[in-house]
Amino acid sequence: MVEVKLENVTKRFGNFEAVKGLNLNVKNGEFLVLLGPSGCGKTTTLRMISGLETPTEGKIYFGERDVTYLPPKDRNISMVFQSYAVWPHMTVYENIAFPLRVKKYPKDEIEKRVRWAAELLQIEGLLDRYPGQLSGGQRQRVAVARAIVVEPDVLLMDEPLSNLDAKLRVMMRAELKKLQTKLKVTTIYVTHDQVEAMTMGDQIAVMNQGRLLQVGPPTEVYLKPNSLFVATFIGAPEMNIVDATVVEKEDGPYLEGSGFSLKLPEDFKGLLKDYMGKEVYLGIRPEHMTVKGVSTLEHVSKSAEMEGVVDFVEALGTDTIIHVKVGDNLIKVKLPGHIPLPVGDKIKIEVDLDNIHVFDKKTEKAVI
């Protein structure tokens, strides 16, 4: 187990910059998730850490050791891929034992380690079977067992659960996280699935267009996104984003837009002093609002209201998502339970001002 450090890492393929000046620290024993849409550079970053790709610029360190130009076999890493990559002509035992045999471990040590890994992944009863006789979830367990059997310094995972069905994916998320916590191995996990990132990562590193946008614990990235992209990429339903103007009145600052005028607390005035009279983006997560008279916002010290008309209702059983027309804006409000609001009803929406977000319209960076 080691700390992984990337310093100003850039990767170009011809004239295309897949990764741009990436600086990232993964602490010893930490589970870090690289999160972002397809093509954002997260898999290229993982491949550079593994040694399958060489950075065009920058350095990669495992602890104090510079591994930038070391081949994968000299890095003491293991990888788990989306496609499982288990050999169909080998039994489960032979698949797990393969990396140990390549490294010329003694036969008794191979036996001991294979049994240990199989027991951890709960596949000790499958050791004599071939991959063709296993389910997708069992094959993925074999791939993970093969990865951990050499006790790597760094465990790398590239969307390992994306080929599993939804129910199995939820179960495997929990099992992988528990396994990593038990092994305390430094783990870097690539996914485009925000739910995987939120539930598994000690830290989330959000990437887009080759750049690292934000790194932090899941709750921090969710509640305090530093940019419009991070705010809208994480969260389901995604954050409501509407055009607004910062207005200073006699009784304090306001955010005004089509169909709403939100009076803000006086302490927001200092944060917005450079934006008075300017247009911004207002962001509100659906769960940080409620419908007045139907549900209440708990533990809220500052709130404001806007009025709208019910446009559509998504009844999800455990939750209800109300689509509300506010002026020219369509805003989603997430309420707990089954809320049968008729389409066309006029309603008042209460907004939790402690959890609103304001973004600069040009830079898309967070102001609040």
C-alpha positions, 0 to 999 in steps of 0.5 A: 500500500502506498500513496499515489501522486500525479504531478502536472500529468498531461497525455496527448494523442497527436494534437488531442490532449486527453489529460491536461495538467493533472495534479492528484494525491491518493493517500495510503489505503484510500478509495478514490473514485475518478468520476466523469462522462465518457471521454473525460480522460479518467480511463487514460489517467488510470492507464497512465497510473498502471503503466499501460500509457506513458505521460507526455508530460509530468510525473507519477509517484508511488510513495517516494518512487518515481514510476512514470516510465516503469512498465506495469510488471514493476509497479506492483499493481493489479487491475480489474476491467469492465470485461472481467478478462478471465481466461475461459480455458482455465478453472477459477483456481487457475485464473486466480493463481495465474499472477502468482505463477508468473511471479514464480511463487512456491506451490504451497504459497500459491495454494494458501493465497488462492484459498485466502482470496477465494474465501474473501470473495465467497467463491471457495466452492467454485474453484474447480469450475470454468468461467463458462459455468459462472454467472457475470457476478461470479466471474467478476468476483474471480477477476477481483480475487485474481487482482488482490491475490498478489497483495498489490500496492495499488488496486486499479478498477476500470468500470468493473460493475458496468456489465452487471444487472442493476440488482447485482451492481448494488450488491457488488458495490457494497461488497467491493467497498467492504473488501477494500476497507478490510484490505486497506489497499490504495484503490483508484476506481473509474466510473461514470456512475455518480451513485457508485462514486457517492456510495463507494469513494472516500474521495471523489475526483470529478473530471471533464474534458481532460481536466480535474475539476474538484476533489473531495469527500462525496458529501462535500462534492455534492453539497458544495460543488465548485462549478456548474458542471460538478453541480449538474453532473452529480445528483438525481434528479440533477440540480435545477439551474435557472437564470437570475439577476442579483438585485440590491433593494432597501431591505437587502439582496434578492435573486430575481428571475422569470417568475420569482424574486427570492429575498436573500439573508443579509450575510449573502450581501458580502458574497454577492457584492461583485455581482450586484445588477449582474446575471448569474445562474441560480442552482437549487437541488430538488430535495432542497425545496418543498411544496408549502402546505404539503411537506416541510423543510426540516432543520432550515433556518433561512427560506424563501418562496416562489409560486408556480403551476404543477406541470407534471408529476413523477410518482416513484413510490418512495419519492414524488418529483413535481415538475413546476412551471415557474415563469419560463422555468421548469423546476423539479421539486423532490418530495418524500412519499406519494404526493398526488398533486393535480396537474395545473394546481397553483402551488407555493415552493419553499426554498432552503436558502442555506443550500442554494448555489450561485454560479458566475455566468461566464466562468461557471465557477461557484460564487455561493 
